[in-house]
Amino acid sequence: MTATYQVIRELGWDYLEKLSKQRVMQVQSSTDPPKKLSLGERAVMADGNEYGIVLLKEAGQPVEPVYPTEGTPTISGPTGIFTTAPHPNAARLFQAWLHTARPSNSSSTSPRNIRFMRRCNRSRDAGGFPISS
C-alpha cells in the first residue's frame, strides 16, 4: 500500500479514478501478478516479481518477460544478515553497498548482467551454479 499512498500524494486521487476506468488491477503482493497471468485473469503484468514469471515460463506457461531497451533498475528484495554469518563485517559492507544508488542504477539488461545470467543458465543446466561472477 506504500505505492498507493505515494501515487495519491504525487498525482492525486483523481489520477486513480481515471486509471480505474481502464480496469487496472492493483494487488497486495508482488507474487499476485504472475498468478493472475497464469490463471488467465490478465493478459499483461506490470511490476510484480521477475522470478514468478521465470518459474511460470519454466513450467511451460505461455509467458515471456519483456524489458525496455534502455534497461531496468536492479531492485534488491528483502535482505538481511544471519546472526551466525561467518564473515559478518563483509556482510554488513555488502548490505551498505546494496542499498546505495550504484546497484539500483545498474541495468538488468547491461552486457555484464546478461553474460552473468547466461553463465547461470549454463551452470544450472549442467547441475550447478557459478560461485563468482
C-alpha positions as CSV (number, residue, x, y, z in Angstrom):
1,M,0.0,0.0,0.0
2,T,3.0,2.3,0.2
3,A,2.9,2.7,-3.6
4,T,-0.7,3.6,-3.5
5,Y,0.0,6.3,-0.9
6,Q,2.8,7.6,-3.0
7,V,0.7,7.8,-6.1
8,I,-2.1,9.6,-4.3
9,R,0.4,12.0,-2.7
10,E,2.1,12.8,-6.0
11,L,-0.7,12.6,-8.5
12,G,-3.9,12.9,-6.5
13,W,-6.9,10.7,-6.1
14,D,-8.3,11.9,-9.4
15,Y,-5.4,10.0,-11.2
16,L,-6.6,6.7,-9.6
17,E,-10.2,7.5,-10.6
18,K,-9.1,7.9,-14.2
19,L,-6.9,4.8,-14.0
20,S,-9.7,2.7,-12.7
21,K,-11.7,3.3,-15.9
22,Q,-9.0,1.3,-17.7
23,R,-9.8,-1.7,-15.4
24,V,-6.3,-1.8,-14.0
25,M,-5.9,-4.4,-11.2
26,Q,-3.8,-3.4,-8.2
27,V,-2.9,-6.3,-5.9
28,Q,-1.4,-6.6,-2.4
29,S,1.6,-8.7,-3.1
30,S,4.3,-8.9,-5.8
31,T,3.5,-12.6,-6.1
32,D,-0.1,-11.9,-7.2
33,P,0.5,-10.5,-10.8
34,P,2.2,-13.7,-12.1
35,K,-0.6,-15.7,-10.6
36,K,-3.2,-13.5,-12.4
37,L,-1.4,-14.2,-15.7
38,S,-1.2,-17.9,-15.1
39,L,-5.0,-18.0,-14.3
40,G,-5.8,-16.1,-17.5
41,E,-7.3,-13.2,-15.5
42,R,-5.0,-10.7,-17.1
43,A,-3.0,-10.7,-20.3
44,V,-0.3,-8.3,-19.2
45,M,1.6,-7.8,-16.0
46,A,3.5,-4.7,-15.0
47,D,5.7,-4.9,-11.9
48,G,5.2,-7.9,-9.7
49,N,8.2,-10.2,-9.3
50,E,10.5,-11.4,-12.0
51,Y,11.2,-14.9,-10.5
52,G,7.4,-15.7,-10.7
53,I,7.5,-15.2,-14.5
54,V,10.6,-17.2,-14.8
55,L,9.0,-20.1,-12.9
56,L,5.9,-19.9,-15.0
57,K,7.9,-19.9,-18.2
58,E,10.0,-22.9,-17.0
59,A,6.7,-24.7,-16.1
60,G,5.6,-24.3,-19.8
61,Q,3.2,-21.4,-19.3
62,P,2.9,-19.2,-22.4
63,V,4.6,-16.1,-20.8
64,E,7.5,-14.0,-21.8
65,P,9.3,-11.3,-19.8
66,V,9.8,-8.1,-21.8
67,Y,12.3,-5.5,-20.8
68,P,12.6,-1.9,-22.0
69,T,15.5,-1.5,-24.4
70,E,17.0,1.2,-22.2
71,G,17.2,-1.3,-19.3
72,T,15.6,-1.6,-15.9
73,P,16.9,-0.8,-12.5
74,T,18.0,-3.6,-10.2
75,I,15.9,-3.7,-7.1
76,S,17.0,-5.8,-4.2
77,G,14.3,-7.7,-2.3
78,P,14.3,-8.1,1.4
79,T,17.8,-8.8,2.6
80,G,19.4,-9.5,5.9
81,I,22.5,-10.8,7.7
82,F,22.4,-14.1,9.5
83,T,23.5,-13.8,13.2
84,T,25.8,-16.7,12.6
85,A,27.3,-15.3,9.4
86,P,30.9,-16.5,9.0
87,H,32.0,-13.0,7.9
88,P,29.6,-10.5,9.5
89,N,31.7,-7.4,8.6
90,A,31.8,-8.4,4.9
91,A,28.0,-9.0,5.1
92,R,27.5,-5.5,6.6
93,L,29.7,-4.0,3.9
94,F,27.7,-5.7,1.2
95,Q,24.4,-4.6,2.8
96,A,25.7,-1.0,2.9
97,W,26.6,-1.1,-0.8
98,L,23.5,-2.9,-1.8
99,H,21.2,-0.1,-0.7
100,T,23.2,2.7,-2.5
101,A,22.4,4.2,-5.8
102,R,25.0,2.3,-7.8
103,P,23.4,-1.2,-7.8
104,S,19.9,0.2,-8.2
105,N,21.1,2.2,-11.2
106,S,22.7,-0.7,-12.8
107,S,20.7,-2.2,-15.6
108,S,19.4,-5.7,-15.5
109,T,20.0,-5.7,-19.3
110,S,23.5,-4.5,-19.2
111,P,26.0,-6.6,-21.1
112,R,27.7,-7.7,-17.8
113,N,24.4,-8.8,-16.3
114,I,23.3,-10.6,-19.5
115,R,26.7,-12.5,-19.6
116,F,26.3,-13.4,-15.9
117,M,22.7,-14.7,-16.4
118,R,23.8,-16.8,-19.4
119,R,26.6,-18.3,-17.2
120,C,24.0,-19.0,-14.5
121,N,21.7,-20.7,-17.1
122,R,24.5,-22.8,-18.4
123,S,25.6,-23.8,-14.9
124,R,22.1,-24.5,-13.9
125,D,21.6,-26.8,-16.9
126,A,24.9,-28.5,-16.0
127,G,23.7,-29.1,-12.5
128,G,25.4,-26.3,-10.6
129,F,25.7,-22.5,-10.2
130,P,28.8,-20.4,-10.5
131,I,30.4,-19.2,-7.3
132,S,31.8,-16.0,-8.6
133,S,30.9,-13.6,-11.3
